[in-house]
Amino acid sequence: DDVYGYNFAENKPVMSPADHGTHVAGTVSAVNNNGIGVSGVAGGRYPKQGARIMAIQVIHDSGSADFEKAAQYAADNGAIIAQNSWGYQGDVRYIYDSDRKAIDYFIDYAGIDSTGHQIGPMRGGLMVFASGNDSKDFGYPAQYERALAVASLGPDGKAAYYTNYGDWVD
């Protein structure tokens, strides 16, 4: 159970500061009912522990990392849900083979040991991707059928003007 993760973008065990990932992690796992800040959607109920976060950094100003290697690392070290707030730039309307392999590996092998026995709270993983923020009717890798695609909502509960959309959004 690696709860510290790894910075694959810079090939080091320390994360580099980035606003978005920290915000998302807090939204998911901030401890509930402790009288400090906000409550997370999976933060437990103080004093009981909620979600645990394994940080896997794959994007940084210096470039991006081998997502296939990062997804395998996460699955092999105890992660069962992978949240990805990234997508392809431009008009890419297909999934890169290496990203498809990464998603498939995580979904097929997270929570399972090398002999095929379930060791986590579920057998297999869930790979979640942001649909994108380009107001387009496509968005990869979120549009890959095995991924769970999520879109943005505005304060009125309707799709945000900038979110990518389509029947592929879950």
C-alpha positions in Angstrom: 0.0 0.0 0.0 2.0 2.9 -1.3 0.2 6.0 0.0 3.0 8.4 -1.0 3.1 7.8 -4.8 5.6 8.9 -7.3 6.4 11.8 -9.6 6.7 10.1 -13.0 6.9 13.4 -14.8 10.2 14.2 -13.2 11.2 10.7 -12.2 11.5 11.4 -8.5 9.6 10.4 -5.3 8.6 14.0 -4.5 5.6 15.8 -6.0 6.1 19.2 -7.6 3.6 21.8 -6.6 0.5 22.0 -8.8 -2.7 23.7 -7.9 -5.2 21.4 -9.6 -4.1 18.1 -8.2 -4.1 19.4 -4.7 -7.6 20.9 -5.1 -9.0 17.6 -6.4 -7.3 15.5 -3.7 -8.9 17.8 -1.0 -12.3 17.6 -2.7 -12.1 13.8 -2.5 -10.5 13.2 0.9 -10.7 16.2 3.2 -11.6 14.9 6.7 -15.3 15.4 7.5 -16.6 16.9 10.8 -13.2 17.9 12.2 -14.0 21.6 12.5 -11.3 22.5 9.9 -11.9 23.7 6.4 -14.2 21.7 4.1 -15.5 18.2 4.0 -14.5 15.7 1.3 -16.8 13.4 -0.6 -14.9 10.4 0.8 -13.2 12.0 3.8 -14.7 9.6 6.4 -16.3 10.9 9.6 -13.8 12.2 12.2 -12.1 10.4 13.9 -12.5 7.5 11.4 -10.3 7.5 8.3 -11.9 8.0 4.9 -10.2 7.7 1.5 -6.5 7.4 1.2 -4.7 9.2 -1.7 -1.7 8.0 -3.6 -0.3 10.9 -5.6 0.9 9.9 -9.1 2.2 12.9 -11.0 2.3 12.5 -14.7 2.2 16.1 -15.9 4.5 19.0 -15.1 5.8 22.1 -16.8 8.8 20.1 -17.9 6.5 17.7 -19.8 4.5 14.6 -19.3 5.4 11.1 -18.3 4.9 7.5 -19.4 1.2 7.1 -18.3 1.3 3.4 -19.0 4.1 2.9 -16.4 2.3 5.2 -13.9 -1.0 3.4 -14.2 0.7 0.0 -13.7 2.6 1.4 -10.7 -0.7 2.6 -9.1 -2.5 -0.7 -9.7 0.4 -2.8 -8.4 0.7 -0.7 -5.3 -2.9 -0.7 -4.0 -4.8 2.0 -5.9 -8.2 1.0 -7.1 -9.7 4.3 -8.3 -7.6 6.6 -10.5 -8.8 10.1 -11.1 -7.4 11.9 -14.2 -8.0 15.5 -14.8 -6.2 15.6 -18.2 -6.9 14.9 -21.8 -5.5 15.4 -25.2 -5.0 18.8 -26.7 -6.3 19.8 -30.2 -8.5 17.6 -32.4 -7.3 14.1 -31.4 -10.3 11.9 -32.0 -8.8 8.5 -30.9 -7.0 7.1 -28.0 -3.2 6.5 -28.1 -2.4 2.8 -27.9 -0.2 3.2 -24.9 -2.9 5.1 -23.0 -5.5 2.4 -23.9 -3.1 -0.2 -22.5 -2.6 1.8 -19.3 -6.3 2.1 -18.7 -6.9 -1.6 -19.5 -4.1 -2.7 -17.2 -5.4 -0.6 -14.3 -9.1 -1.7 -14.8 -8.1 -5.4 -15.1 -5.4 -5.7 -12.4 -6.0 -3.1 -9.6 -6.9 -4.8 -6.3 -5.5 -8.2 -7.5 -2.2 -9.8 -6.6 0.2 -11.5 -9.0 -1.6 -14.8 -8.6 -5.0 -13.3 -9.5 -6.5 -13.2 -6.0 -8.4 -10.2 -4.8 -6.5 -8.2 -2.2 -8.2 -4.9 -2.3 -11.8 -3.8 -1.5 -12.8 -4.6 -5.1 -11.5 -6.8 -7.9 -10.2 -4.5 -10.7 -10.1 -0.7 -10.8 -12.1 2.3 -11.9 -10.3 4.8 -14.2 -12.0 8.2 -14.2 -11.2 11.0 -16.8 -12.3 14.5 -17.2 -14.3 14.9 -20.5 -12.4 18.1 -21.3 -12.9 21.8 -21.2 -13.1 22.7 -24.9 -16.9 22.8 -25.6 -16.4 19.9 -28.1 -18.4 16.7 -28.7 -15.4 14.5 -28.3 -12.6 14.1 -25.7 -9.9 11.5 -25.4 -8.9 9.5 -23.4 -12.1 10.1 -21.5 -14.1 8.9 -24.5 -12.5 5.5 -24.4 -15.4 3.1 -23.6 -13.6 1.5 -20.6 -13.0 4.8 -18.8 -15.6 6.7 -16.8 -16.0 10.1 -18.3 -17.1 13.0 -16.1 -18.1 16.5 -17.3 -18.3 19.9 -15.6 -21.5 21.3 -14.1 -22.3 25.0 -13.6 -23.8 26.4 -10.4 -27.3 25.7 -11.9 -26.6 22.0 -12.1 -26.5 22.1 -15.9 -23.5 21.4 -18.1 -20.9 24.2 -17.9 -20.6 26.2 -21.1 -17.0 24.9 -21.6 -17.3 21.2 -20.8 -17.0 18.6 -23.5 -20.2 16.6 -24.1 -21.8 13.7 -25.8 -23.5 10.4 -25.1 -20.1 9.0 -24.1 -20.0 11.2 -21.0 -21.1 9.1 -18.0 
